[in-house]
Amino acid sequence: MSETDLDDVETLADLADLAREAAVDEEPVLVFLEQEDAWFAVVRVDGEEDPRIFVSDAAAANRSAYGEIVLTDELLGVDADDLDDLDHLVVDLDDEDAESETDEEEDDDARADADGVPNGPLGDAGLLMEFGFGAKELMDLAGEGSTGDALSEIAEALGCGEVLEAVR
């Protein structure tokens, strides 16, 4: 584990390339990101496979420059082809179900920020299972509030707590 300078990292692909450079013998590389106790992310890079990502609070990450790295369209469930098709935003006022659909949309809005990014955890909560850290444990830590404590607990469980504290 080491601290990495992210000045030249603009995309998830850049981050994955940096992680692959740090890999030893094709072992998985874990990248921990945290932003001022507002959110944290764990990115797992296994060789040339697509990175696996878990973000503790997607809406908080969306307000951060580093959040742009991990909040990919794929993670957010956005299909690039759908960005031009705004029909799903139109409510037909002649439709009898329009009122109930509007209520459902308001409920969805309460669970998402202004950009439609969900509040709360997002991604692959099982990315640490191979290391003995379960999805439920990760989800519980995401909901606790202190990202520093959460990452410390994860690092301790993985056997690298002292190293994390050293790079902080």
Buried (B, 14 or more C-beta within 10 A) or exposed (E): BEEBEBEEBEEBEEBBEBBBEEEEEEEBBBBBBBBEEBBBBBBBBBEEEEBBBBBBBBBBBBBBEBBEBBBBEEBBEBEEEEEEEEEEEEEEEEEEEEEEEEEEEEEEEEEBBEEEBBBBBBBBBBBBEEBEBBBEBBBBBBEEEEBEEBBBBBBEBBEBBEBBEEEE
